[in-house]
Amino acid sequence: MKKYQFPLIACLTLGLAPFVPEPHIVGKIRWIIGGAHGMAAIDWFDTVLHGAPWLVLLFLLARDGIAKLRAKKRA
């Protein structure tokens, strides 16, 4: 559980900040789904910055899940 501590804190702070009126990453994802009209390079960079902690967390969860499945198959 300790290896998830830093990515989880990063997701809840950097990944969601600013929180009001909605989490920033949610607004960026809506913008992209809506066609990303008017998005400048800084907006794309901002999306990557706020999305990176979530990607790291998903990567760690997937890696550990796959390892558990492989260990189950061996046993």
Secondary structure, DSSP 8 states (H G I E B T S, - for coil): -GGGHHHHHHHHTTTT-S-SSS-HHHHHHHHHHTT-TT--HHHHHHHHHHHHHHHHHHHHHHHHHHHHHHHHHH-
